[in-house]
């Protein structure tokens, strides 16, 4: 388990490259919640969720061996992500989650979705002033 990467995974790198290509600059492993990618000024955080580790409805599964260990472990991962989202949302952050398979299939589309959220948040900020 110690050898499993939790940051700088290949889907994260794909998304970061696509964001950089759009001219978007970000922070990595940001804040107490360790967002994969963050835009602190706009209060937007991005998480790239591994299909296995976060129980993707398409690709997630519980291994057949040692089910007593894996089922609660994977369930707790999902619960922890929900708790993290609740804390961030209560502090005014917008949260975007991408499944690993979404980023692998089309990182450019994911990056465009992030850019749209940033533009929307910028417009909301301007209108509040």
PyMOL commands that set and color helices and strands:
alter all, ss='L'
color gray80, all
select helices_A, chain A and resi 10-21+40-42+67-90+100-105+107-128
alter helices_A, ss='H'
color red, helices_A
select strands_A, chain A and resi 27-30+35-39+44-49+94-99
alter strands_A, ss='S'
color yellow, strands_A
deselect
rebuild
show_as cartoon
